[in-house]
């Protein structure tokens, strides 16, 4: 928009003082935005669910209920904070913090907008990236923090010395293991396409004149799997089994009250924002949209609007779908989402190889064929799960598992992964036989 002399533009990352100031300012902005977003996501949820259910919702605390989150915070701050006498006090206190910190740290590697030019008093213009940091293993960084988030729930359930809490923690750990696999495989799709784990590279690769360049249109199956896995990762309805009130009387946070309960409450809503940020960056173009390239300051606004739309989708699901049965939840993760994620990753790899070897037309044809195959496989797998209102006997269940396509795919992958182990064990066995034979020969020689 402005004709600025390129000699007057300095990259902020290359300037020591500017880099430190930028890191501090962006860290504060992310922290304040997440805390404010957590507070008003609670208001958004209650007002949006009230709209769906044709009622008013909170509207008494301030104009349009805008002071409701502040009133809620004051109420929680003055509530009695009780620690059970038989609880492990140190871990009981640390567990809520272990749930909050990973939810915040996930956003650290996500670029929230394109670099902007900021004039300074020295007459120079500084190019400032709108992201805290850009590491070349950004995907691994996010997966690591996603995994650590479940420790807070598991430790809270264990430290409470309460059977309901312990069951909630065990459910959270089993749910995390089953959905982390699908989440990791679906996150590999942008890595395969771009050849990089950097979130900045993945977002920039989706900067096309139309939204058809977003990865959600290239691999919609992987995008859907990612969204379902992220929803299960934050334990939101219909995947809120670790805190099922009807079964576990609130689950892992049954014994928590006051501000420690508020930390779990805050962590859930911050996690909603964090996973929405991740989904937007990986499959929905990040901050890219109309006029963002011409007006870079629109980037964070576009990113924020996309995140709000995802938050409204999560709230809509909570208001619409009931909590599913726990065995159905695990079956969905292991028998449907994980095999489909493997198929989607294989299809993406074939399409990328075909495009590199035979041109863009061959790559596009491979994308379309892979999409059709994956959708057909998914429909067949879901059809096999449909209509199962009555719980089958164990013998029938095992027979159904062995006939399902998902079981066959997982079995084949397991066999392939076990081949190196078998080879290693076989070689180790042969070395031991040789060593035993050498010792026997030495013994005989010494006896003679």
VOPAGU-2260 file (C-alpha; in pm, 1 decimal, decimal comma):
REM VOPAGU-2260
SITE   aa  ch    i         X         Y         Z
SITE  UNK   A    0       0,0       0,0       0,0
SITE  UNK   A    1     290,8     236,9      73,9
SITE  UNK   A    2     598,3     304,1    -135,3
SITE  UNK   A    3     865,9     244,1     126,3
SITE  UNK   A    4    1234,8     243,6      47,2
SITE  UNK   A    5    1351,1    -120,2      89,8
SITE  UNK   A    6    1670,8       9,8     250,0
SITE  UNK   A    7    1464,2     146,8     538,6
SITE  UNK   A    8    1301,0    -190,2     614,4
SITE  UNK   A    9    1464,3    -404,7     882,5
SITE  UNK   A   10    1365,9    -757,6     966,1
SITE  UNK   A   11    1269,1    -759,3    1333,8
SITE  UNK   A   12    1396,6   -1115,9    1381,3
SITE  UNK   A   13    1745,2   -1000,8    1273,6
SITE  UNK   A   14    1747,9    -714,8    1523,8
SITE  UNK   A   15    1827,5    -819,1    1879,1
SITE  UNK   A   16    1635,8    -547,3    2064,4
SITE  UNK   A   17    1334,1    -565,7    1834,0
SITE  UNK   A   18    1324,8    -944,9    1860,2
SITE  UNK   A   19    1314,7    -937,0    2241,9
SITE  UNK   A   20    1047,7    -666,4    2254,0
SITE  UNK   A   21     839,3    -849,9    1990,9
SITE  UNK   A   22     856,7   -1178,5    2184,0
SITE  UNK   A   23     748,3   -1010,9    2509,1
SITE  UNK   A   24     464,8    -812,9    2347,6
SITE  UNK   A   25     327,4   -1105,9    2144,9
SITE  UNK   A   26     349,1   -1336,6    2448,6
SITE  UNK   A   27     144,9   -1089,6    2651,1
SITE  UNK   A   28    -104,6   -1044,4    2368,0
SITE  UNK   A   29    -152,4   -1421,0    2329,7
SITE  UNK   A   30    -189,9   -1467,0    2706,8
SITE  UNK   A   31    -438,6   -1181,0    2746,5
SITE  UNK   A   32    -631,2   -1284,8    2434,0
SITE  UNK   A   33    -664,3   -1644,9    2554,7
SITE  UNK   A   34    -778,2   -1537,9    2901,7
SITE  UNK   A   35   -1029,5   -1290,3    2759,4
SITE  UNK   A   36   -1135,6   -1542,1    2497,5
SITE  UNK   A   37   -1191,0   -1804,6    2767,5
SITE  UNK   A   38   -1415,4   -1568,1    2964,3
SITE  UNK   A   39   -1629,2   -1463,8    2672,0
SITE  UNK   A   40   -1640,9   -1809,2    2513,7
SITE  UNK   A   41   -1844,5   -1909,6    2819,8
SITE  UNK   A   42   -2084,4   -1624,0    2743,1
SITE  UNK   A   43   -2090,8   -1716,8    2374,7
SITE  UNK   A   44   -2174,2   -2076,7    2463,8
SITE  UNK   A   45   -2461,6   -1988,7    2693,8
SITE  UNK   A   46   -2611,0   -1729,9    2461,1
SITE  UNK   A   47   -2573,4   -1947,8    2150,4
SITE  UNK   A   48   -2725,0   -2254,3    2320,1
SITE  UNK   A   49   -3006,1   -2031,8    2446,1
SITE  UNK   A   50   -3065,7   -1916,6    2086,5
SITE  UNK   A   51   -3075,7   -2277,9    1964,8
SITE  UNK   A   52   -3318,9   -2372,3    2242,9
SITE  UNK   A   53   -3535,0   -2059,8    2189,4
SITE  UNK   A   54   -3472,7   -1894,3    2525,5
SITE  UNK   A   55   -3293,4   -1581,9    2647,4
SITE  UNK   A   56   -2979,1   -1698,0    2822,4
SITE  UNK   A   57   -2775,3   -1480,9    3063,6
SITE  UNK   A   58   -2873,3   -1116,7    3026,2
SITE  UNK   A   59   -2876,4    -968,0    3377,5
SITE  UNK   A   60   -2510,6    -898,6    3455,3
SITE  UNK   A   61   -2436,3    -584,9    3255,7
SITE  UNK   A   62   -2574,8    -483,3    2914,5
SITE  UNK   A   63   -2658,5    -793,3    2708,6
SITE  UNK   A   64   -2498,8   -1001,1    2985,5
SITE  UNK   A   65   -2147,0    -881,3    2894,8
SITE  UNK   A   66   -2040,5    -869,7    3259,9
SITE  UNK   A   67   -2152,3   -1228,2    3320,9
SITE  UNK   A   68   -1795,5   -1376,9    3290,5
SITE  UNK   A   69   -1668,6   -1125,5    3548,3
SITE  UNK   A   70   -1951,9   -1214,2    3786,6
SITE  UNK   A   71   -1874,0   -1582,5    3735,0
SITE  UNK   A   72   -1504,6   -1523,1    3813,4
SITE  UNK   A   73   -1587,8   -1332,3    4133,7
SITE  UNK   A   74   -1822,0   -1611,8    4243,2
SITE  UNK   A   75   -1555,6   -1879,1    4189,7
SITE  UNK   A   76   -1288,0   -1667,1    4359,0
SITE  UNK   A   77   -1488,7   -1641,9    4682,7
SITE  UNK   A   78   -1609,9   -2002,8    4691,7
SITE  UNK   A   79   -1458,3   -2226,9    4956,2
SITE  UNK   A   80   -1152,5   -2414,2    4832,5
SITE  UNK   A   81   -1152,6   -2763,7    4985,6
SITE  UNK   A   82    -873,4   -3022,2    4966,8
SITE  UNK   A   83    -972,4   -3375,9    5073,9
SITE  UNK   A   84    -776,8   -3498,0    5375,3
SITE  UNK   A   85    -684,0   -3824,8    5202,6
SITE  UNK   A   86    -571,8   -3663,6    4878,0
SITE  UNK   A   87    -211,9   -3633,8    4763,4
SITE  UNK   A   88    -199,8   -3260,7    4831,1
SITE  UNK   A   89      96,0   -3158,1    4613,7
SITE  UNK   A   90     -23,0   -3339,8    4300,9
SITE  UNK   A   91    -381,8   -3238,3    4378,4
SITE  UNK   A   92    -274,8   -2872,8    4360,1
SITE  UNK   A   93     -41,4   -2909,8    4061,0
SITE  UNK   A   94    -286,1   -3104,6    3837,1
SITE  UNK   A   95    -501,5   -2801,4    3734,3
SITE  UNK   A   96    -187,8   -2609,1    3636,8
SITE  UNK   A   97     -68,8   -2903,7    3425,4
SITE  UNK   A   98    -399,2   -2885,7    3240,0
SITE  UNK   A   99    -386,3   -2509,3    3175,5
SITE  UNK   A  100     -24,8   -2464,4    3061,7
SITE  UNK   A  101     -33,0   -2705,2    2760,3
SITE  UNK   A  102    -354,4   -2541,4    2636,5
SITE  UNK   A  103    -173,1   -2206,8    2623,1
SITE  UNK   A  104     159,6   -2333,9    2487,5
SITE  UNK   A  105       5,1   -2492,5    2175,7
SITE  UNK   A  106     -56,1   -2146,8    2026,1
SITE  UNK   A  107     311,1   -2045,0    2055,4
SITE  UNK   A  108     414,3   -2187,8    1715,8
SITE  UNK   A  109     107,9   -2080,6    1514,2
SITE  UNK   A  110     143,2   -1768,0    1293,8
SITE  UNK   A  111    -160,9   -1550,2    1361,9
SITE  UNK   A  112    -111,2   -1312,1    1070,3
SITE  UNK   A  113     131,2   -1208,0     795,9
SITE  UNK   A  114     433,3    -993,3     885,6
SITE  UNK   A  115     343,2    -625,6     918,0
SITE  UNK   A  116     554,9    -312,9     879,7
SITE  UNK   A  117     574,2     -87,7    1186,8
SITE  UNK   A  118     744,7     256,5    1173,4
SITE  UNK   A  119     969,5     354,4    1463,0
SITE  UNK   A  120    1114,9     677,5    1597,8
SITE  UNK   A  121    1454,0     613,6    1435,9
SITE  UNK   A  122    1299,2     661,9    1089,8
SITE  UNK   A  123    1315,9     292,2    1002,8
SITE  UNK   A  124    1037,0      39,3     931,8
SITE  UNK   A  125    1047,3    -295,2    1109,1
SITE  UNK   A  126     896,1    -609,9     956,5
SITE  UNK   A  127     733,3    -783,0    1255,3
SITE  UNK   A  128     605,9   -1144,9    1230,4
SITE  UNK   A  129     270,7   -1196,0    1404,8
SITE  UNK   A  130     368,8   -1519,7    1573,1
SITE  UNK   A  131     567,3   -1595,2    1884,1
SITE  UNK   A  132     812,6   -1829,8    1713,2
SITE  UNK   A  133     851,1   -2038,9    1398,8
SITE  UNK   A  134    1023,7   -2368,5    1473,7
SITE  UNK   A  135    1090,3   -2623,9    1202,0
SITE  UNK   A  136     923,1   -2897,9    1410,3
SITE  UNK   A  137     607,5   -2704,9    1494,4
SITE  UNK   A  138     378,4   -3006,6    1443,7
SITE  UNK   A  139     581,8   -3217,1    1687,5
SITE  UNK   A  140     577,5   -2927,5    1934,7
SITE  UNK   A  141     196,2   -2917,5    1925,9
SITE  UNK   A  142     158,7   -3294,8    1954,0
SITE  UNK   A  143     388,6   -3295,7    2257,0
SITE  UNK   A  144     180,6   -3033,9    2438,5
SITE  UNK   A  145    -144,3   -3205,5    2339,9
SITE  UNK   A  146     -13,4   -3523,2    2502,0
SITE  UNK   A  147      95,7   -3343,5    2818,9
SITE  UNK   A  148    -251,8   -3193,1    2858,6
SITE  UNK   A  149    -395,1   -3529,5    2957,5
SITE  UNK   A  150    -150,2   -3561,5    3246,9
SITE  UNK   A  151    -341,1   -3295,0    3437,7
SITE  UNK   A  152    -665,1   -3494,5    3414,1
SITE  UNK   A  153    -504,4   -3829,0    3497,2
SITE  UNK   A  154    -312,4   -3690,1    3795,4
SITE  UNK   A  155    -620,9   -3504,3    3920,4
SITE  UNK   A  156    -819,1   -3826,5    3916,3
SITE  UNK   A  157    -542,9   -4022,5    4089,3
SITE  UNK   A  158    -455,0   -3759,8    4351,1
SITE  UNK   A  159    -818,5   -3708,5    4457,4
SITE  UNK   A  160    -833,5   -4057,0    4615,7
SITE  UNK   A  161   -1186,7   -4091,7    4481,2
SITE  UNK   A  162   -1308,1   -4384,4    4271,2
SITE  UNK   A  163   -1522,0   -4167,9    4044,9
SITE  UNK   A  164   -1229,4   -3931,8    3987,2
SITE  UNK   A  165    -994,6   -4222,6    3919,6
SITE  UNK   A  166   -1233,2   -4366,9    3660,1
SITE  UNK   A  167   -1253,7   -4027,4    3492,7
SITE  UNK   A  168    -873,8   -4005,8    3476,9
SITE  UNK   A  169    -847,9   -4356,3    3330,0
SITE  UNK   A  170   -1111,2   -4270,6    3069,9
SITE  UNK   A  171    -916,9   -3957,3    2974,5
SITE  UNK   A  172    -592,7   -4153,1    2930,9
SITE  UNK   A  173    -758,9   -4425,1    2718,3
SITE  UNK   A  174    -937,6   -4160,4    2511,6
SITE  UNK   A  175    -614,0   -3967,9    2459,9
SITE  UNK   A  176    -425,0   -4276,0    2337,8
SITE  UNK   A  177    -696,3   -4375,0    2090,8
SITE  UNK   A  178    -746,1   -4028,9    1940,7
SITE  UNK   A  179    -384,6   -3910,3    1950,5
SITE  UNK   A  180    -303,4   -4170,0    1681,7
SITE  UNK   A  181    -571,8   -4040,4    1445,1
SITE  UNK   A  182    -473,3   -3683,0    1529,8
SITE  UNK   A  183    -106,7   -3743,2    1450,5
SITE  UNK   A  184    -177,7   -3922,7    1121,9
SITE  UNK   A  185    -418,9   -3651,0    1005,7
SITE  UNK   A  186    -162,2   -3383,8    1097,2
SITE  UNK   A  187      86,6   -3561,5     871,0
SITE  UNK   A  188    -120,0   -3469,1     561,6
SITE  UNK   A  189       0,3   -3104,1     544,7
SITE  UNK   A  190     353,5   -3225,6     621,7
SITE  UNK   A  191     344,1   -3464,7     323,0
SITE  UNK   A  192     211,1   -3192,7      91,9
SITE  UNK   A  193     449,1   -2914,4     196,6
SITE  UNK   A  194     749,8   -3121,7     301,6
SITE  UNK   A  195     783,4   -2917,9     621,7
SITE  UNK   A  196     667,8   -2931,0     985,2
SITE  UNK   A  197     680,3   -2552,7    1016,5
SITE  UNK   A  198     336,6   -2398,0    1074,3
SITE  UNK   A  199     445,7   -2084,2     886,6
SITE  UNK   A  200     531,4   -2290,5     577,7
SITE  UNK   A  201     204,3   -2485,2     597,5
SITE  UNK   A  202      -2,7   -2166,2     627,8
SITE  UNK   A  203     186,8   -1989,6     347,9
SITE  UNK   A  204     138,7   -2289,1     114,9
SITE  UNK   A  205    -238,2   -2232,9     136,8
SITE  UNK   A  206    -210,0   -1871,9      13,3
SITE  UNK   A  207    -389,1   -1917,1    -318,8
SITE  UNK   A  208    -620,3   -1676,3    -508,1
SITE  UNK   A  209    -921,7   -1888,6    -409,1
SITE  UNK   A  210   -1010,3   -2089,9    -101,8
SITE  UNK   A  211    -977,5   -2409,2    -307,6
SITE  UNK   A  212    -608,5   -2406,9    -218,8
SITE  UNK   A  213    -690,6   -2480,2     143,8
SITE  UNK   A  214    -604,7   -2835,2     242,4
SITE  UNK   A  215    -959,5   -2904,9     356,2
SITE  UNK   A  216   -1057,8   -2914,1     -12,1
SITE  UNK   A  217    -762,4   -3132,4    -110,3
SITE  UNK   A  218    -819,9   -3389,3     163,2
SITE  UNK   A  219   -1160,5   -3336,7     331,9
SITE  UNK   A  220   -1150,9   -3678,2     500,3
SITE  UNK   A  221    -830,8   -3592,5     688,7
SITE  UNK   A  222    -977,9   -3255,2     788,1
SITE  UNK   A  223   -1289,4   -3422,5     931,3
SITE  UNK   A  224   -1077,2   -3677,6    1119,5
SITE  UNK   A  225    -864,8   -3394,3    1260,2
SITE  UNK   A  226   -1173,1   -3204,7    1379,6
SITE  UNK   A  227   -1324,0   -3512,3    1546,2
SITE  UNK   A  228    -991,1   -3602,7    1711,4
SITE  UNK   A  229    -939,9   -3246,3    1836,9
SITE  UNK   A  230   -1292,0   -3242,5    1978,5
SITE  UNK   A  231   -1220,8   -3567,8    2161,9
SITE  UNK   A  232    -883,1   -3430,7    2272,0
SITE  UNK   A  233   -1044,7   -3145,3    2466,7
SITE  UNK   A  234   -1314,6   -3376,8    2614,5
SITE  UNK   A  235   -1601,9   -3174,7    2471,4
SITE  UNK   A  236   -1948,0   -3318,9    2411,0
SITE  UNK   A  237   -2024,2   -3574,2    2274,6
SITE  UNK   A  238   -1678,4   -3695,1    2390,2
SITE  UNK   A  239   -1695,5   -3569,7    2750,5
SITE  UNK   A  240   -1680,6   -3918,0    2903,0
SITE  UNK   A  241   -1408,6   -3832,5    3162,7
SITE  UNK   A  242   -1656,4   -3599,4    3339,0
SITE  UNK   A  243   -1986,2   -3777,8    3273,0
SITE  UNK   A  244   -2217,4   -3648,0    3548,0
SITE  UNK   A  245   -2470,1   -3933,7    3524,5
SITE  UNK   A  246   -2200,3   -4199,6    3561,6
SITE  UNK   A  247   -1908,1   -4041,7    3748,0
SITE  UNK   A  248   -2065,8   -3743,6    3933,3
SITE  UNK   A  249   -1836,4   -3502,9    3738,1
SITE  UNK   A  250   -1543,0   -3743,5    3699,8
SITE  UNK   A  251   -1187,7   -3629,1    3745,9
SITE  UNK   A  252   -1276,5   -3292,8    3905,6
SITE  UNK   A  253   -1534,4   -3429,3    4152,0
SITE  UNK   A  254   -1322,6   -3327,2    4453,8
SITE  UNK   A  255   -1219,4   -2987,5    4318,1
SITE  UNK   A  256   -1376,2   -2658,4    4422,5
SITE  UNK   A  257   -1301,7   -2287,4    4424,2
SITE  UNK   A  258   -1018,0   -2159,6    4209,0
SITE  UNK   A  259    -872,0   -2504,9    4140,2
SITE  UNK   A  260   -1201,8   -2602,5    3977,4
SITE  UNK   A  261   -1194,8   -2267,2    3794,8
SITE  UNK   A  262    -856,3   -2363,4    3647,4
SITE  UNK   A  263   -1004,0   -2683,1    3500,2
SITE  UNK   A  264   -1297,9   -2478,2    3374,3
SITE  UNK   A  265   -1057,8   -2227,1    3218,3
SITE  UNK   A  266    -839,0   -2499,6    3067,1
SITE  UNK   A  267   -1134,7   -2654,2    2882,6
SITE  UNK   A  268   -1232,1   -2328,9    2712,3
SITE  UNK   A  269    -873,2   -2226,3    2637,9
SITE  UNK   A  270    -825,9   -2572,1    2484,3
SITE  UNK   A  271   -1130,2   -2508,7    2264,8
SITE  UNK   A  272    -964,7   -2191,7    2135,0
SITE  UNK   A  273    -626,1   -2362,2    2092,9
SITE  UNK   A  274    -757,3   -2658,3    1892,2
SITE  UNK   A  275    -961,2   -2417,9    1675,4
SITE  UNK   A  276    -639,9   -2223,9    1604,7
SITE  UNK   A  277    -461,8   -2549,4    1510,5
SITE  UNK   A  278    -743,0   -2663,5    1278,5
SITE  UNK   A  279    -756,2   -2325,1    1103,4
SITE  UNK   A  280    -378,7   -2319,8    1051,9
SITE  UNK   A  281    -348,4   -2676,1     920,6
SITE  UNK   A  282    -648,9   -2717,3     691,3
SITE  UNK   A  283    -845,8   -2394,0     661,4
SITE  UNK   A  284    -592,4   -2147,9     521,1
SITE  UNK   A  285    -476,8   -1985,5     843,2
SITE  UNK   A  286    -503,1   -1609,4     813,2
SITE  UNK   A  287    -533,8   -1616,2     433,1
SITE  UNK   A  288    -850,6   -1480,6     274,5
SITE  UNK   A  289    -967,4   -1199,6      50,5
SITE  UNK   A  290    -759,2    -875,2      72,7
SITE  UNK   A  291    -523,7   -1011,4     341,4
SITE  UNK   A  292    -225,3   -1001,7     104,9
SITE  UNK   A  293    -303,6    -639,5      19,6
SITE  UNK   A  294    -391,9    -534,8     377,4
SITE  UNK   A  295    -182,0    -751,0     613,5
SITE  UNK   A  296    -342,6    -609,0     928,6
SITE  UNK   A  297    -661,2    -797,3     830,2
SITE  UNK   A  298    -479,8   -1128,2     886,1
SITE  UNK   A  299    -536,5   -1156,0    1265,5
SITE  UNK   A  300    -899,6   -1043,6    1217,6
SITE  UNK   A  301    -962,6   -1314,1     955,8
SITE  UNK   A  302    -793,1   -1571,6    1180,0
SITE  UNK   A  303   -1009,1   -1463,3    1473,5
SITE  UNK   A  304   -1331,4   -1487,6    1273,3
SITE  UNK   A  305   -1245,2   -1842,6    1161,4
SITE  UNK   A  306   -1168,6   -1942,7    1521,5
SITE  UNK   A  307   -1502,7   -1800,6    1640,7
SITE  UNK   A  308   -1684,7   -2000,4    1371,4
SITE  UNK   A  309   -1514,3   -2318,0    1493,2
SITE  UNK   A  310   -1606,3   -2236,3    1853,6
SITE  UNK   A  311   -1968,5   -2193,0    1749,1
SITE  UNK   A  312   -1951,1   -2531,0    1574,4
SITE  UNK   A  313   -1829,7   -2697,4    1896,8
SITE  UNK   A  314   -2108,0   -2530,1    2093,6
SITE  UNK   A  315   -2363,5   -2636,2    1833,6
SITE  UNK   A  316   -2249,2   -2997,7    1868,1
SITE  UNK   A  317   -2286,2   -2979,8    2244,7
SITE  UNK   A  318   -2640,1   -2848,2    2208,3
SITE  UNK   A  319   -2731,3   -3113,0    1949,7
SITE  UNK   A  320   -2560,8   -3445,7    2014,6
SITE  UNK   A  321   -2596,2   -3661,0    2327,0
SITE  UNK   A  322   -2297,6   -3819,3    2499,9
SITE  UNK   A  323   -2214,5   -4148,3    2329,1
SITE  UNK   A  324   -2149,3   -4476,5    2504,7
SITE  UNK   A  325   -1789,7   -4531,5    2612,5
SITE  UNK   A  326   -1730,9   -4852,3    2414,7
SITE  UNK   A  327   -1873,5   -4681,9    2104,9
SITE  UNK   A  328   -1633,2   -4394,1    2160,6
SITE  UNK   A  329   -1331,4   -4624,9    2171,5
SITE  UNK   A  330   -1458,7   -4825,4    1874,4
SITE  UNK   A  331   -1492,8   -4504,1    1672,9
SITE  UNK   A  332   -1134,2   -4408,1    1749,6
SITE  UNK   A  333    -969,4   -4746,2    1684,8
SITE  UNK   A  334   -1191,0   -4908,1    1420,1
SITE  UNK   A  335   -1302,1   -4610,4    1210,7
SITE  UNK   A  336   -1092,7   -4295,0    1250,7
SITE  UNK   A  337    -748,1   -4454,5    1272,5
SITE  UNK   A  338    -784,5   -4682,0     964,8
SITE  UNK   A  339    -941,4   -4395,1     768,5
SITE  UNK   A  340    -654,6   -4165,7     868,6
SITE  UNK   A  341    -403,3   -4424,8     742,0
SITE  UNK   A  342    -592,2   -4449,8     411,0
SITE  UNK   A  343    -604,3   -4069,7     379,8
SITE  UNK   A  344    -229,9   -4039,3     448,0
SITE  UNK   A  345    -150,3   -4308,9     190,9
SITE  UNK   A  346    -374,7   -4143,6     -63,2
SITE  UNK   A  347    -200,3   -3808,2      -5,3
SITE  UNK   A  348     145,6   -3962,2     -48,8
SITE  UNK   A  349      42,8   -4131,3    -377,5
SITE  UNK   A  350    -111,8   -3808,0    -506,4
SITE  UNK   A  351     200,2   -3605,6    -425,2
SITE  UNK   A  352     427,2   -3862,6    -591,8
SITE  UNK   A  353     200,9   -3876,7    -899,1
SITE  UNK   A  354     203,1   -3498,1    -925,3
SITE  UNK   A  355     582,2   -3479,6    -900,0
SITE  UNK   A  356     639,1   -3761,9   -1149,6
SITE  UNK   A  357     365,4   -3708,3   -1411,1
SITE  UNK   A  358     250,9   -3349,8   -1368,6
SITE  UNK   A  359     -29,8   -3160,1   -1201,0
SITE  UNK   A  360    -307,3   -3336,3   -1394,3
SITE  UNK   A  361    -196,0   -3679,7   -1270,4
SITE  UNK   A  362    -173,6   -3547,0    -916,2
SITE  UNK   A  363    -525,2   -3402,2    -934,6
SITE  UNK   A  364    -659,2   -3731,7   -1072,1
SITE  UNK   A  365    -491,7   -3918,3    -783,7
SITE  UNK   A  366    -645,8   -3673,6    -533,5
SITE  UNK   A  367    -995,5   -3735,3    -675,5
SITE  UNK   A  368    -954,4   -4114,9    -688,0
SITE  UNK   A  369    -818,6   -4121,0    -334,4
SITE  UNK   A  370   -1108,6   -3909,6    -209,5
SITE  UNK   A  371   -1362,4   -4145,4    -366,9
SITE  UNK   A  372   -1189,5   -4455,2    -227,3
SITE  UNK   A  373   -1163,2   -4306,0     121,5
SITE  UNK   A  374   -1526,2   -4194,9     126,8
SITE  UNK   A  375   -1640,2   -4539,2       9,5
SITE  UNK   A  376   -1424,0   -4712,5     271,1
SITE  UNK   A  377   -1556,0   -4480,3     539,3
SITE  UNK   A  378   -1916,5   -4539,6     433,9
SITE  UNK   A  379   -1864,1   -4916,9     444,8
SITE  UNK   A  380   -1703,1   -4899,0     788,3
SITE  UNK   A  381   -1973,7   -4673,7     928,8
SITE  UNK   A  382   -2244,1   -4892,3     776,3
SITE  UNK   A  383   -2096,9   -5186,4     958,7
SITE  UNK   A  384   -2132,0   -4992,9    1285,2
SITE  UNK   A  385   -2484,6   -4865,2    1211,2
SITE  UNK   A  386   -2791,7   -5035,9    1346,7
SITE  UNK   A  387   -2601,2   -5190,5    1636,2
SITE  UNK   A  388   -2856,6   -5095,0    1901,7
SITE  UNK   A  389   -2819,7   -5413,9    2100,9
SITE  UNK   A  390   -2484,9   -5488,7    2259,2
SITE  UNK   A  391   -2357,3   -5813,5    2100,4
SITE  UNK   A  392   -2211,0   -6099,8    2296,4
SITE  UNK   A  393   -1834,2   -6122,6    2328,3
SITE  UNK   A  394   -1812,2   -6404,3    2071,4
SITE  UNK   A  395   -2021,7   -6209,0    1819,4
SITE  UNK   A  396   -1822,7   -5892,6    1889,0
SITE  UNK   A  397   -1488,7   -6065,0    1821,5
SITE  UNK   A  398   -1629,4   -6217,6    1501,0
SITE  UNK   A  399   -1749,9   -5876,4    1383,0
SITE  UNK   A  400   -1413,6   -5719,5    1464,6
SITE  UNK   A  401   -1225,6   -5977,8    1258,7
SITE  UNK   A  402   -1456,1   -5932,5     960,2
SITE  UNK   A  403   -1435,6   -5551,7     962,0
SITE  UNK   A  404   -1215,4   -5368,3     713,3
SITE  UNK   A  405   -1068,9   -5154,9     990,2
SITE  UNK   A  406    -949,2   -5464,2    1177,0
SITE  UNK   A  407    -787,8   -5598,7     860,2
SITE  UNK   A  408    -608,4   -5269,8     790,7
SITE  UNK   A  409    -482,3   -5234,0    1146,5
SITE  UNK   A  410    -370,3   -5600,2    1145,7
SITE  UNK   A  411    -176,7   -5550,4     821,4
SITE  UNK   A  412      -5,6   -5238,1     958,1
SITE  UNK   A  413      78,1   -5425,2    1279,6
SITE  UNK   A  414     235,8   -5711,1    1085,1
SITE  UNK   A  415     448,1   -5467,1     881,5
SITE  UNK   A  416     565,8   -5295,5    1199,5
SITE  UNK   A  417     654,3   -5628,1    1358,5
SITE  UNK   A  418     878,1   -5744,8    1069,8
SITE  UNK   A  419    1185,8   -5546,0    1191,5
SITE  UNK   A  420    1126,0   -5676,9    1544,8
SITE  UNK   A  421    1113,0   -6036,2    1419,6
SITE  UNK   A  422    1430,0   -5987,0    1216,2
SITE  UNK   A  423    1609,7   -5835,6    1514,7
SITE  UNK   A  424    1499,6   -6114,3    1747,9
SITE  UNK   A  425    1599,5   -6378,5    1491,9
SITE  UNK   A  426    1943,6   -6225,4    1443,5
SITE  UNK   A  427    1990,5   -6194,2    1819,1
SITE  UNK   A  428    1895,5   -6560,5    1862,4
SITE  UNK   A  429    2149,4   -6667,5    1600,5
SITE  UNK   A  430    2422,9   -6461,3    1767,4
SITE  UNK   A  431    2345,2   -6626,7    2099,5
SITE  UNK   A  432    2367,1   -6971,0    1934,4
SITE  UNK   A  433    2704,4   -6882,8    1784,9
SITE  UNK   A  434    2827,1   -6752,8    2120,5
SITE  UNK   A  435    2709,0   -7071,1    2292,9
SITE  UNK   A  436    2885,9   -7286,6    2030,2
SITE  UNK   A  437    3210,1   -7089,1    2072,6
SITE  UNK   A  438    3198,0   -7132,6    2450,0
SITE  UNK   A  439    3133,7   -7505,3    2409,9
SITE  UNK   A  440    3435,5   -7536,7    2179,3
SITE  UNK   A  441    3652,5   -7344,9    2427,7
SITE  UNK   A  442    3536,3   -7573,0    2707,4
SITE  UNK   A  443    3622,4   -7882,3    2510,0
SITE  UNK   A  444    3960,4   -7743,2    2410,5
SITE  UNK   A  445    4039,6   -7659,0    2772,0
SITE  UNK   A  446    3933,1   -8009,1    2884,5
SITE  UNK   A  447    4162,6   -8171,8    2630,1
